[in-house]
Amino acid sequence: MLDLGASYGLDLGENRLGFRVNVNNVTDNIYISESNTNIQAGPEDTTYDGINVRNNVFFGWGRTWNASISYKF
């Protein structure tokens, strides 16, 4: 998974204006972020990407982004 971020600051006398942009999961990978179980996959079990489908898992977010503006005085 690849995350990117960029920020820029602008000095305004004694104050500072800041900008930030982030992109998470740039490549939009499908991944399991959390699992409540650990059921091993057997030879005859149904699997998804090699993982037994009887497991209780949570998939991670796809590509997301956020932006912020800050002002320090």
N, CA, C, O and CB atoms as a CASP TS submission, in Angstrom:
PFRMAT TS
TARGET T0000
AUTHOR 0000-0000-0000
METHOD Language model
MODEL 1
PARENT N/A
ATOM      1  N   MET     1       0.853  -1.173   0.000  1.00  0.00           N
ATOM      2  CA  MET     1       0.000   0.000   0.000  1.00  0.00           C
ATOM      3  C   MET     1       0.894   1.231   0.000  1.00  0.00           C
ATOM      4  O   MET     1       1.956   1.237   0.622  1.00  0.00           O
ATOM      5  CB  MET     1      -0.968   0.001   1.223  1.00  0.00           C
ATOM      6  N   LEU     2       0.465   2.254  -0.691  1.00  0.00           N
ATOM      7  CA  LEU     2       1.244   3.476  -0.830  1.00  0.00           C
ATOM      8  C   LEU     2       0.401   4.674  -0.398  1.00  0.00           C
ATOM      9  O   LEU     2      -0.708   4.873  -0.895  1.00  0.00           O
ATOM     10  CB  LEU     2       1.737   3.650  -2.288  1.00  0.00           C
ATOM     11  N   ASP     3       0.929   5.464   0.524  1.00  0.00           N
ATOM     12  CA  ASP     3       0.295   6.703   0.970  1.00  0.00           C
ATOM     13  C   ASP     3       1.199   7.867   0.578  1.00  0.00           C
ATOM     14  O   ASP     3       2.423   7.751   0.628  1.00  0.00           O
ATOM     15  CB  ASP     3       0.031   6.688   2.518  1.00  0.00           C
ATOM     16  N   LEU     4       0.599   8.979   0.190  1.00  0.00           N
ATOM     17  CA  LEU     4       1.360  10.178  -0.162  1.00  0.00           C
ATOM     18  C   LEU     4       0.773  11.388   0.553  1.00  0.00           C
ATOM     19  O   LEU     4      -0.427  11.447   0.822  1.00  0.00           O
ATOM     20  CB  LEU     4       1.363  10.402  -1.695  1.00  0.00           C
ATOM     21  N   GLY     5       1.627  12.337   0.851  1.00  0.00           N
ATOM     22  CA  GLY     5       1.180  13.575   1.474  1.00  0.00           C
ATOM     23  C   GLY     5       2.105  14.715   1.086  1.00  0.00           C
ATOM     24  O   GLY     5       3.292  14.516   0.828  1.00  0.00           O
ATOM     25  N   ALA     6       1.543  15.899   1.050  1.00  0.00           N
ATOM     26  CA  ALA     6       2.339  17.088   0.750  1.00  0.00           C
ATOM     27  C   ALA     6       1.824  18.235   1.609  1.00  0.00           C
ATOM     28  O   ALA     6       0.627  18.340   1.877  1.00  0.00           O
ATOM     29  CB  ALA     6       2.273  17.452  -0.774  1.00  0.00           C
ATOM     30  N   SER     7       2.737  19.082   2.033  1.00  0.00           N
ATOM     31  CA  SER     7       2.340  20.254   2.813  1.00  0.00           C
ATOM     32  C   SER     7       3.118  21.466   2.347  1.00  0.00           C
ATOM     33  O   SER     7       4.208  21.361   1.784  1.00  0.00           O
ATOM     34  CB  SER     7       2.562  20.019   4.322  1.00  0.00           C
ATOM     35  N   TYR     8       2.520  22.623   2.600  1.00  0.00           N
ATOM     36  CA  TYR     8       3.131  23.888   2.211  1.00  0.00           C
ATOM     37  C   TYR     8       2.798  24.907   3.286  1.00  0.00           C
ATOM     38  O   TYR     8       1.665  24.978   3.762  1.00  0.00           O
ATOM     39  CB  TYR     8       2.634  24.363   0.801  1.00  0.00           C
ATOM     40  N   GLY     9       3.790  25.689   3.661  1.00  0.00           N
ATOM     41  CA  GLY     9       3.586  26.729   4.664  1.00  0.00           C
ATOM     42  C   GLY     9       3.906  28.090   4.105  1.00  0.00           C
ATOM     43  O   GLY     9       4.838  28.251   3.318  1.00  0.00           O
ATOM     44  N   LEU    10       3.133  29.063   4.513  1.00  0.00           N
ATOM     45  CA  LEU    10       3.305  30.440   4.059  1.00  0.00           C
ATOM     46  C   LEU    10       3.436  31.332   5.287  1.00  0.00           C
ATOM     47  O   LEU    10       2.507  31.431   6.088  1.00  0.00           O
ATOM     48  CB  LEU    10       2.111  30.897   3.153  1.00  0.00           C
ATOM     49  N   ASP    11       4.584  31.979   5.434  1.00  0.00           N
ATOM     50  CA  ASP    11       4.800  32.884   6.561  1.00  0.00           C
ATOM     51  C   ASP    11       4.110  34.213   6.301  1.00  0.00           C
ATOM     52  O   ASP    11       4.268  34.818   5.241  1.00  0.00           O
ATOM     53  CB  ASP    11       6.306  33.100   6.810  1.00  0.00           C
ATOM     54  N   LEU    12       3.343  34.653   7.286  1.00  0.00           N
ATOM     55  CA  LEU    12       2.633  35.933   7.219  1.00  0.00           C
ATOM     56  C   LEU    12       3.057  36.773   8.419  1.00  0.00           C
ATOM     57  O   LEU    12       2.317  36.891   9.396  1.00  0.00           O
ATOM     58  CB  LEU    12       1.073  35.727   7.194  1.00  0.00           C
ATOM     59  N   GLY    13       4.231  37.343   8.340  1.00  0.00           N
ATOM     60  CA  GLY    13       4.778  38.063   9.484  1.00  0.00           C
ATOM     61  C   GLY    13       5.103  37.086  10.595  1.00  0.00           C
ATOM     62  O   GLY    13       5.906  36.174  10.398  1.00  0.00           O
ATOM     63  N   GLU    14       4.496  37.260  11.755  1.00  0.00           N
ATOM     64  CA  GLU    14       4.689  36.332  12.870  1.00  0.00           C
ATOM     65  C   GLU    14       3.718  35.153  12.822  1.00  0.00           C
ATOM     66  O   GLU    14       3.806  34.246  13.650  1.00  0.00           O
ATOM     67  CB  GLU    14       4.532  37.068  14.188  1.00  0.00           C
ATOM     68  N   ASN    15       2.813  35.159  11.879  1.00  0.00           N
ATOM     69  CA  ASN    15       1.816  34.098  11.736  1.00  0.00           C
ATOM     70  C   ASN    15       2.205  33.149  10.605  1.00  0.00           C
ATOM     71  O   ASN    15       3.076  33.462   9.794  1.00  0.00           O
ATOM     72  CB  ASN    15       0.419  34.697  11.474  1.00  0.00           C
ATOM     73  N   ARG    16       1.557  31.995  10.558  1.00  0.00           N
ATOM     74  CA  ARG    16       1.860  31.018   9.512  1.00  0.00           C
ATOM     75  C   ARG    16       0.564  30.356   9.033  1.00  0.00           C
ATOM     76  O   ARG    16      -0.264  29.911   9.829  1.00  0.00           O
ATOM     77  CB  ARG    16       2.863  29.947  10.033  1.00  0.00           C
ATOM     78  N   LEU    17       0.420  30.307   7.723  1.00  0.00           N
ATOM     79  CA  LEU    17      -0.703  29.650   7.083  1.00  0.00           C
ATOM     80  C   LEU    17      -0.185  28.350   6.470  1.00  0.00           C
ATOM     81  O   LEU    17       0.778  28.364   5.703  1.00  0.00           O
ATOM     82  CB  LEU    17      -1.371  30.574   6.001  1.00  0.00           C
ATOM     83  N   GLY    18      -0.819  27.237   6.803  1.00  0.00           N
ATOM     84  CA  GLY    18      -0.357  25.936   6.322  1.00  0.00           C
ATOM     85  C   GLY    18      -1.429  25.199   5.539  1.00  0.00           C
ATOM     86  O   GLY    18      -2.617  25.295   5.847  1.00  0.00           O
ATOM     87  N   PHE    19      -0.998  24.469   4.532  1.00  0.00           N
ATOM     88  CA  PHE    19      -1.879  23.650   3.702  1.00  0.00           C
ATOM     89  C   PHE    19      -1.331  22.223   3.682  1.00  0.00           C
ATOM     90  O   PHE    19      -0.117  22.032   3.628  1.00  0.00           O
ATOM     91  CB  PHE    19      -1.994  24.231   2.247  1.00  0.00           C
ATOM     92  N   ARG    20      -2.202  21.228   3.725  1.00  0.00           N
ATOM     93  CA  ARG    20      -1.776  19.826   3.690  1.00  0.00           C
ATOM     94  C   ARG    20      -2.792  19.014   2.907  1.00  0.00           C
ATOM     95  O   ARG    20      -4.001  19.195   3.050  1.00  0.00           O
ATOM     96  CB  ARG    20      -1.609  19.255   5.125  1.00  0.00           C
ATOM     97  N   VAL    21      -2.273  18.103   2.066  1.00  0.00           N
ATOM     98  CA  VAL    21      -3.104  17.176   1.296  1.00  0.00           C
ATOM     99  C   VAL    21      -2.526  15.781   1.470  1.00  0.00           C
ATOM    100  O   VAL    21      -1.312  15.598   1.382  1.00  0.00           O
ATOM    101  CB  VAL    21      -3.168  17.579  -0.225  1.00  0.00           C
ATOM    102  N   ASN    22      -3.382  14.794   1.717  1.00  0.00           N
ATOM    103  CA  ASN    22      -2.969  13.396   1.862  1.00  0.00           C
ATOM    104  C   ASN    22      -3.825  12.515   0.947  1.00  0.00           C
ATOM    105  O   ASN    22      -5.022  12.745   0.780  1.00  0.00           O
ATOM    106  CB  ASN    22      -3.093  12.930   3.347  1.00  0.00           C
ATOM    107  N   VAL    23      -3.187  11.514   0.365  1.00  0.00           N
ATOM    108  CA  VAL    23      -3.895  10.471  -0.373  1.00  0.00           C
ATOM    109  C   VAL    23      -3.462   9.148   0.236  1.00  0.00           C
ATOM    110  O   VAL    23      -2.274   8.825   0.245  1.00  0.00           O
ATOM    111  CB  VAL    23      -3.592  10.529  -1.931  1.00  0.00           C
ATOM    112  N   ASN    24      -4.414   8.384   0.743  1.00  0.00           N
ATOM    113  CA  ASN    24      -4.143   7.087   1.353  1.00  0.00           C
ATOM    114  C   ASN    24      -4.529   5.973   0.392  1.00  0.00           C
ATOM    115  O   ASN    24      -5.534   6.069  -0.313  1.00  0.00           O
ATOM    116  CB  ASN    24      -4.904   6.939   2.688  1.00  0.00           C
ATOM    117  N   ASN    25      -3.731   4.923   0.369  1.00  0.00           N
ATOM    118  CA  ASN    25      -3.933   3.784  -0.523  1.00  0.00           C
ATOM    119  C   ASN    25      -4.021   4.257  -1.976  1.00  0.00           C
ATOM    120  O   ASN    25      -5.005   3.997  -2.668  1.00  0.00           O
ATOM    121  CB  ASN    25      -5.210   3.007  -0.131  1.00  0.00           C
ATOM    122  N   VAL    26      -2.985   4.950  -2.420  1.00  0.00           N
ATOM    123  CA  VAL    26      -2.935   5.541  -3.758  1.00  0.00           C
ATOM    124  C   VAL    26      -3.221   4.502  -4.838  1.00  0.00           C
ATOM    125  O   VAL    26      -3.915   4.805  -5.808  1.00  0.00           O
ATOM    126  CB  VAL    26      -1.570   6.185  -4.004  1.00  0.00           C
ATOM    127  N   THR    27      -2.708   3.301  -4.693  1.00  0.00           N
ATOM    128  CA  THR    27      -2.872   2.257  -5.703  1.00  0.00           C
ATOM    129  C   THR    27      -4.198   1.517  -5.578  1.00  0.00           C
ATOM    130  O   THR    27      -4.465   0.596  -6.349  1.00  0.00           O
ATOM    131  CB  THR    27      -1.736   1.271  -5.608  1.00  0.00           C
ATOM    132  N   ASP    28      -5.026   1.906  -4.621  1.00  0.00           N
ATOM    133  CA  ASP    28      -6.368   1.348  -4.418  1.00  0.00           C
ATOM    134  C   ASP    28      -6.344  -0.172  -4.238  1.00  0.00           C
ATOM    135  O   ASP    28      -7.166  -0.882  -4.817  1.00  0.00           O
ATOM    136  CB  ASP    28      -7.266   1.709  -5.595  1.00  0.00           C
ATOM    137  N   ASN    29      -5.402  -0.663  -3.436  1.00  0.00           N
ATOM    138  CA  ASN    29      -5.292  -2.096  -3.157  1.00  0.00           C
ATOM    139  C   ASN    29      -6.447  -2.579  -2.293  1.00  0.00           C
ATOM    140  O   ASN    29      -6.958  -1.837  -1.454  1.00  0.00           O
ATOM    141  CB  ASN    29      -3.964  -2.405  -2.470  1.00  0.00           C
ATOM    142  N   ILE    30      -6.853  -3.823  -2.502  1.00  0.00           N
ATOM    143  CA  ILE    30      -7.818  -4.481  -1.625  1.00  0.00           C
ATOM    144  C   ILE    30      -7.012  -5.250  -0.597  1.00  0.00           C
ATOM    145  O   ILE    30      -6.154  -6.056  -0.956  1.00  0.00           O
ATOM    146  CB  ILE    30      -8.801  -5.428  -2.424  1.00  0.00           C
ATOM    147  N   TYR    31      -7.283  -5.008   0.693  1.00  0.00           N
ATOM    148  CA  TYR    31      -6.507  -5.651   1.745  1.00  0.00           C
ATOM    149  C   TYR    31      -7.378  -5.862   2.976  1.00  0.00           C
ATOM    150  O   TYR    31      -8.376  -5.171   3.182  1.00  0.00           O
ATOM    151  CB  TYR    31      -5.264  -4.812   2.099  1.00  0.00           C
ATOM    152  N   ILE    32      -6.976  -6.834   3.788  1.00  0.00           N
ATOM    153  CA  ILE    32      -7.663  -7.100   5.051  1.00  0.00           C
ATOM    154  C   ILE    32      -6.946  -6.305   6.130  1.00  0.00           C
ATOM    155  O   ILE    32      -5.752  -6.498   6.356  1.00  0.00           O
ATOM    156  CB  ILE    32      -7.689  -8.641   5.393  1.00  0.00           C
ATOM    157  N   SER    33      -7.660  -5.424   6.788  1.00  0.00           N
ATOM    158  CA  SER    33      -7.036  -4.574   7.805  1.00  0.00           C
ATOM    159  C   SER    33      -7.135  -5.177   9.203  1.00  0.00           C
ATOM    160  O   SER    33      -6.339  -4.847  10.082  1.00  0.00           O
ATOM    161  CB  SER    33      -7.679  -3.199   7.797  1.00  0.00           C
ATOM    162  N   GLU    34      -8.108  -6.059   9.406  1.00  0.00           N
ATOM    163  CA  GLU    34      -8.311  -6.617  10.745  1.00  0.00           C
ATOM    164  C   GLU    34      -9.032  -7.952  10.635  1.00  0.00           C
ATOM    165  O   GLU    34      -9.865  -8.145   9.750  1.00  0.00           O
ATOM    166  CB  GLU    34      -9.114  -5.637  11.640  1.00  0.00           C
ATOM    167  N   SER    35      -8.709  -8.870  11.536  1.00  0.00           N
ATOM    168  CA  SER    35      -9.364 -10.172  11.555  1.00  0.00           C
ATOM    169  C   SER    35      -9.674 -10.561  13.004  1.00  0.00           C
ATOM    170  O   SER    35      -8.823 -10.447  13.885  1.00  0.00           O
ATOM    171  CB  SER    35      -8.475 -11.251  10.870  1.00  0.00           C
ATOM    172  N   ASN    36     -10.898 -11.018  13.231  1.00  0.00           N
ATOM    173  CA  ASN    36     -11.288 -11.474  14.567  1.00  0.00           C
ATOM    174  C   ASN    36     -11.055 -12.962  14.757  1.00  0.00           C
ATOM    175  O   ASN    36     -11.129 -13.465  15.878  1.00  0.00           O
ATOM    176  CB  ASN    36     -12.743 -11.153  14.823  1.00  0.00           C
ATOM    177  N   THR    37     -10.773 -13.672  13.665  1.00  0.00           N
ATOM    178  CA  THR    37     -10.576 -15.124  13.727  1.00  0.00           C
ATOM    179  C   THR    37      -9.319 -15.502  12.957  1.00  0.00           C
ATOM    180  O   THR    37      -8.757 -14.699  12.212  1.00  0.00           O
ATOM    181  CB  THR    37     -11.809 -15.879  13.158  1.00  0.00           C
ATOM    182  N   ASN    38      -8.895 -16.745  13.156  1.00  0.00           N
ATOM    183  CA  ASN    38      -7.706 -17.249  12.467  1.00  0.00           C
ATOM    184  C   ASN    38      -7.941 -18.702  12.075  1.00  0.00           C
ATOM    185  O   ASN    38      -7.279 -19.610  12.579  1.00  0.00           O
ATOM    186  CB  ASN    38      -6.436 -17.115  13.363  1.00  0.00           C
ATOM    187  N   ILE    39      -8.892 -18.909  11.167  1.00  0.00           N
ATOM    188  CA  ILE    39      -9.232 -20.259  10.718  1.00  0.00           C
ATOM    189  C   ILE    39      -8.332 -20.607   9.539  1.00  0.00           C
ATOM    190  O   ILE    39      -8.370 -19.949   8.499  1.00  0.00           O
ATOM    191  CB  ILE    39     -10.748 -20.369  10.323  1.00  0.00           C
ATOM    192  N   GLN    40      -7.530 -21.636   9.711  1.00  0.00           N
ATOM    193  CA  GLN    40      -6.612 -22.069   8.659  1.00  0.00           C
ATOM    194  C   GLN    40      -7.391 -22.634   7.476  1.00  0.00           C
ATOM    195  O   GLN    40      -8.433 -23.264   7.660  1.00  0.00           O
ATOM    196  CB  GLN    40      -5.621 -23.120   9.201  1.00  0.00           C
ATOM    197  N   ALA    41      -6.892 -22.413   6.268  1.00  0.00           N
ATOM    198  CA  ALA    41      -7.529 -22.951   5.066  1.00  0.00           C
ATOM    199  C   ALA    41      -7.032 -24.364   4.808  1.00  0.00           C
ATOM    200  O   ALA    41      -5.829 -24.618   4.747  1.00  0.00           O
ATOM    201  CB  ALA    41      -7.251 -22.050   3.843  1.00  0.00           C
ATOM    202  N   GLY    42      -7.983 -25.278   4.658  1.00  0.00           N
ATOM    203  CA  GLY    42      -7.653 -26.662   4.328  1.00  0.00           C
ATOM    204  C   GLY    42      -7.747 -26.883   2.830  1.00  0.00           C
ATOM    205  O   GLY    42      -8.156 -25.984   2.096  1.00  0.00           O
ATOM    206  N   PRO    43      -7.374 -28.067   2.367  1.00  0.00           N
ATOM    207  CA  PRO    43      -7.345 -28.343   0.936  1.00  0.00           C
ATOM    208  C   PRO    43      -8.713 -28.221   0.248  1.00  0.00           C
ATOM    209  O   PRO    43      -8.769 -27.841  -0.921  1.00  0.00           O
ATOM    210  CB  PRO    43      -6.800 -29.719   0.712  1.00  0.00           C
ATOM    211  N   GLU    44      -9.796 -28.527   0.932  1.00  0.00           N
ATOM    212  CA  GLU    44     -11.127 -28.490   0.317  1.00  0.00           C
ATOM    213  C   GLU    44     -11.926 -27.242   0.700  1.00  0.00           C
ATOM    214  O   GLU    44     -13.073 -27.100   0.278  1.00  0.00           O
ATOM    215  CB  GLU    44     -11.907 -29.726   0.711  1.00  0.00           C
ATOM    216  N   ASP    45     -11.345 -26.338   1.488  1.00  0.00           N
ATOM    217  CA  ASP    45     -12.065 -25.146   1.953  1.00  0.00           C
ATOM    218  C   ASP    45     -12.185 -24.101   0.851  1.00  0.00           C
ATOM    219  O   ASP    45     -11.339 -23.998  -0.037  1.00  0.00           O
ATOM    220  CB  ASP    45     -11.362 -24.539   3.169  1.00  0.00           C
ATOM    221  N   THR    46     -13.260 -23.334   0.940  1.00  0.00           N
ATOM    222  CA  THR    46     -13.418 -22.189   0.049  1.00  0.00           C
ATOM    223  C   THR    46     -12.542 -21.062   0.575  1.00  0.00           C
ATOM    224  O   THR    46     -12.563 -20.744   1.764  1.00  0.00           O
ATOM    225  CB  THR    46     -14.919 -21.740  -0.053  1.00  0.00           C
ATOM    226  N   THR    47     -11.768 -20.461  -0.331  1.00  0.00           N
ATOM    227  CA  THR    47     -10.843 -19.404   0.089  1.00  0.00           C
ATOM    228  C   THR    47     -11.013 -18.166  -0.778  1.00  0.00           C
ATOM    229  O   THR    47     -11.522 -18.228  -1.897  1.00  0.00           O
ATOM    230  CB  THR    47      -9.387 -19.898   0.024  1.00  0.00           C
ATOM    231  N   TYR    48     -10.579 -17.056  -0.235  1.00  0.00           N
ATOM    232  CA  TYR    48     -10.455 -15.802  -0.965  1.00  0.00           C
ATOM    233  C   TYR    48      -9.005 -15.370  -0.821  1.00  0.00           C
ATOM    234  O   TYR    48      -8.556 -15.052   0.281  1.00  0.00           O
ATOM    235  CB  TYR    48     -11.459 -14.695  -0.430  1.00  0.00           C
ATOM    236  N   ASP    49      -8.286 -15.357  -1.902  1.00  0.00           N
ATOM    237  CA  ASP    49      -6.873 -14.975  -1.892  1.00  0.00           C
ATOM    238  C   ASP    49      -6.069 -15.823  -0.895  1.00  0.00           C
ATOM    239  O   ASP    49      -5.146 -15.328  -0.250  1.00  0.00           O
ATOM    240  CB  ASP    49      -6.732 -13.485  -1.549  1.00  0.00           C
ATOM    241  N   GLY    50      -6.433 -17.105  -0.781  1.00  0.00           N
ATOM    242  CA  GLY    50      -5.725 -18.025   0.107  1.00  0.00           C
ATOM    243  C   GLY    50      -6.193 -18.006   1.551  1.00  0.00           C
ATOM    244  O   GLY    50      -5.626 -18.710   2.387  1.00  0.00           O
ATOM    245  N   ILE    51      -7.222 -17.212   1.868  1.00  0.00           N
ATOM    246  CA  ILE    51      -7.724 -17.092   3.237  1.00  0.00           C
ATOM    247  C   ILE    51      -9.087 -17.767   3.327  1.00  0.00           C
ATOM    248  O   ILE    51      -9.956 -17.531   2.487  1.00  0.00           O
ATOM    249  CB  ILE    51      -7.817 -15.597   3.674  1.00  0.00           C
ATOM    250  N   ASN    52      -9.273 -18.591   4.326  1.00  0.00           N
ATOM    251  CA  ASN    52     -10.535 -19.289   4.534  1.00  0.00           C
ATOM    252  C   ASN    52     -11.665 -18.271   4.680  1.00  0.00           C
ATOM    253  O   ASN    52     -11.572 -17.347   5.488  1.00  0.00           O
ATOM    254  CB  ASN    52     -10.459 -20.206   5.781  1.00  0.00           C
ATOM    255  N   VAL    53     -12.735 -18.444   3.893  1.00  0.00           N
ATOM    256  CA  VAL    53     -13.830 -17.467   3.910  1.00  0.00           C
ATOM    257  C   VAL    53     -14.679 -17.536   5.173  1.00  0.00           C
ATOM    258  O   VAL    53     -15.540 -16.679   5.374  1.00  0.00           O
ATOM    259  CB  VAL    53     -14.713 -17.672   2.708  1.00  0.00           C
ATOM    260  N   ARG    54     -14.461 -18.534   6.030  1.00  0.00           N
ATOM    261  CA  ARG    54     -15.192 -18.592   7.302  1.00  0.00           C
ATOM    262  C   ARG    54     -14.615 -17.623   8.336  1.00  0.00           C
ATOM    263  O   ARG    54     -15.206 -17.445   9.401  1.00  0.00           O
ATOM    264  CB  ARG    54     -15.164 -20.017   7.860  1.00  0.00           C
ATOM    265  N   ASN    55     -13.494 -17.005   8.047  1.00  0.00           N
ATOM    266  CA  ASN    55     -12.908 -16.018   8.960  1.00  0.00           C
ATOM    267  C   ASN    55     -13.767 -14.762   9.000  1.00  0.00           C
ATOM    268  O   ASN    55     -14.428 -14.417   8.020  1.00  0.00           O
ATOM    269  CB  ASN    55     -11.465 -15.666   8.534  1.00  0.00           C
ATOM    270  N   ASN    56     -13.750 -14.088  10.132  1.00  0.00           N
ATOM    271  CA  ASN    56     -14.451 -12.822  10.308  1.00  0.00           C
ATOM    272  C   ASN    56     -13.425 -11.711  10.151  1.00  0.00           C
ATOM    273  O   ASN    56     -12.654 -11.432  11.070  1.00  0.00           O
ATOM    274  CB  ASN    56     -15.174 -12.745  11.705  1.00  0.00           C
ATOM    275  N   VAL    57     -13.420 -11.074   8.975  1.00  0.00           N
ATOM    276  CA  VAL    57     -12.402 -10.066   8.671  1.00  0.00           C
ATOM    277  C   VAL    57     -13.049  -8.743   8.274  1.00  0.00           C
ATOM    278  O   VAL    57     -14.230  -8.686   7.930  1.00  0.00           O
ATOM    279  CB  VAL    57     -11.476 -10.559   7.549  1.00  0.00           C
ATOM    280  N   PHE    58     -12.257  -7.694   8.331  1.00  0.00           N
ATOM    281  CA  PHE    58     -12.672  -6.365   7.897  1.00  0.00           C
ATOM    282  C   PHE    58     -11.693  -5.897   6.829  1.00  0.00           C
ATOM    283  O   PHE    58     -10.479  -5.906   7.035  1.00  0.00           O
ATOM    284  CB  PHE    58     -12.729  -5.358   9.099  1.00  0.00           C
ATOM    285  N   PHE    59     -12.232  -5.490   5.695  1.00  0.00           N
ATOM    286  CA  PHE    59     -11.392  -4.984   4.622  1.00  0.00           C
ATOM    287  C   PHE    59     -11.037  -3.526   4.883  1.00  0.00           C
ATOM    288  O   PHE    59     -11.819  -2.779   5.471  1.00  0.00           O
ATOM    289  CB  PHE    59     -12.095  -5.135   3.263  1.00  0.00           C
ATOM    290  N   GLY    60      -9.862  -3.136   4.442  1.00  0.00           N
ATOM    291  CA  GLY    60      -9.414  -1.753   4.603  1.00  0.00           C
ATOM    292  C   GLY    60     -10.094  -0.844   3.595  1.00  0.00           C
ATOM    293  O   GLY    60     -10.717  -1.300   2.637  1.00  0.00           O
ATOM    294  N   TRP    61      -9.961   0.429   3.830  1.00  0.00           N
ATOM    295  CA  TRP    61     -10.532   1.441   2.942  1.00  0.00           C
ATOM    296  C   TRP    61      -9.831   1.405   1.599  1.00  0.00           C
ATOM    297  O   TRP    61      -8.654   1.055   1.514  1.00  0.00           O
ATOM    298  CB  TRP    61     -10.425   2.845   3.564  1.00  0.00           C
ATOM    299  N   GLY    62     -10.544   1.762   0.563  1.00  0.00           N
ATOM    300  CA  GLY    62      -9.948   1.965  -0.752  1.00  0.00           C
ATOM    301  C   GLY    62      -9.190   3.281  -0.747  1.00  0.00           C
ATOM    302  O   GLY    62      -8.792   3.765   0.313  1.00  0.00           O
ATOM    303  N   ARG    63      -8.990   3.856  -1.904  1.00  0.00           N
ATOM    304  CA  ARG    63      -8.285   5.143  -1.988  1.00  0.00           C
ATOM    305  C   ARG    63      -9.122   6.229  -1.309  1.00  0.00           C
ATOM    306  O   ARG    63     -10.304   6.391  -1.612  1.00  0.00           O
ATOM    307  CB  ARG    63      -7.993   5.525  -3.478  1.00  0.00           C
ATOM    308  N   THR    64      -8.511   6.957  -0.407  1.00  0.00           N
ATOM    309  CA  THR    64      -9.163   8.083   0.264  1.00  0.00           C
ATOM    310  C   THR    64      -8.227   9.284   0.232  1.00  0.00           C
ATOM    311  O   THR    64      -7.025   9.140   0.006  1.00  0.00           O
ATOM    312  CB  THR    64      -9.548   7.720   1.733  1.00  0.00           C
ATOM    313  N   TRP    65      -8.773  10.439   0.455  1.00  0.00           N
ATOM    314  CA  TRP    65      -7.945  11.643   0.497  1.00  0.00           C
ATOM    315  C   TRP    65      -8.515  12.590   1.542  1.00  0.00           C
ATOM    316  O   TRP    65      -9.680  12.499   1.927  1.00  0.00           O
ATOM    317  CB  TRP    65      -7.876  12.334  -0.902  1.00  0.00           C
ATOM    318  N   ASN    66      -7.665  13.494   1.986  1.00  0.00           N
ATOM    319  CA  ASN    66      -8.106  14.561   2.879  1.00  0.00           C
ATOM    320  C   ASN    66      -7.212  15.770   2.690  1.00  0.00           C
ATOM    321  O   ASN    66      -6.089  15.665   2.196  1.00  0.00           O
ATOM    322  CB  ASN    66      -8.092  14.097   4.355  1.00  0.00           C
ATOM    323  N   ALA    67      -7.718  16.895   3.082  1.00  0.00           N
ATOM    324  CA  ALA    67      -6.976  18.149   2.972  1.00  0.00           C
ATOM    325  C   ALA    67      -7.238  18.982   4.215  1.00  0.00           C
ATOM    326  O   ALA    67      -8.298  18.876   4.833  1.00  0.00           O
ATOM    327  CB  ALA    67      -7.374  18.932   1.684  1.00  0.00           C
ATOM    328  N   SER    68      -6.266  19.812   4.578  1.00  0.00           N
ATOM    329  CA  SER    68      -6.454  20.679   5.745  1.00  0.00           C
ATOM    330  C   SER    68      -5.763  22.013   5.528  1.00  0.00           C
ATOM    331  O   SER    68      -4.812  22.135   4.756  1.00  0.00           O
ATOM    332  CB  SER    68      -5.918  20.003   7.021  1.00  0.00           C
ATOM    333  N   ILE    69      -6.269  22.994   6.230  1.00  0.00           N
ATOM    334  CA  ILE    69      -5.695  24.329   6.257  1.00  0.00           C
ATOM    335  C   ILE    69      -5.536  24.701   7.722  1.00  0.00           C
ATOM    336  O   ILE    69      -6.453  24.508   8.521  1.00  0.00           O
ATOM    337  CB  ILE    69      -6.589  25.373   5.478  1.00  0.00           C
ATOM    338  N   SER    70      -4.371  25.236   8.075  1.00  0.00           N
ATOM    339  CA  SER    70      -4.143  25.656   9.460  1.00  0.00           C
ATOM    340  C   SER    70      -3.607  27.078   9.471  1.00  0.00           C
ATOM    341  O   SER    70      -2.966  27.533   8.524  1.00  0.00           O
ATOM    342  CB  SER    70      -3.158  24.696  10.183  1.00  0.00           C
ATOM    343  N   TYR    71      -3.890  27.764  10.569  1.00  0.00           N
ATOM    344  CA  TYR    71      -3.393  29.135  10.750  1.00  0.00           C
ATOM    345  C   TYR    71      -2.870  29.232  12.175  1.00  0.00           C
ATOM    346  O   TYR    71      -3.612  29.046  13.139  1.00  0.00           O
ATOM    347  CB  TYR    71      -4.523  30.218  10.472  1.00  0.00           C
ATOM    348  N   LYS    72      -1.592  29.524  12.289  1.00  0.00           N
ATOM    349  CA  LYS    72      -0.959  29.647  13.610  1.00  0.00           C
ATOM    350  C   LYS    72      -0.644  31.116  13.888  1.00  0.00           C
ATOM    351  O   LYS    72      -0.007  31.805  13.091  1.00  0.00           O
ATOM    352  CB  LYS    72       0.342  28.783  13.690  1.00  0.00           C
ATOM    353  N   PHE    73      -1.110  31.557  15.031  1.00  0.00           N
ATOM    354  CA  PHE    73      -0.852  32.956  15.408  1.00  0.00           C
ATOM    355  C   PHE    73      -0.338  33.044  16.823  1.00  0.00           C
ATOM    356  O   PHE    73      -0.066  34.139  17.314  1.00  0.00           O
ATOM    357  CB  PHE    73      -2.118  33.802  15.264  1.00  0.00           C
TER
END
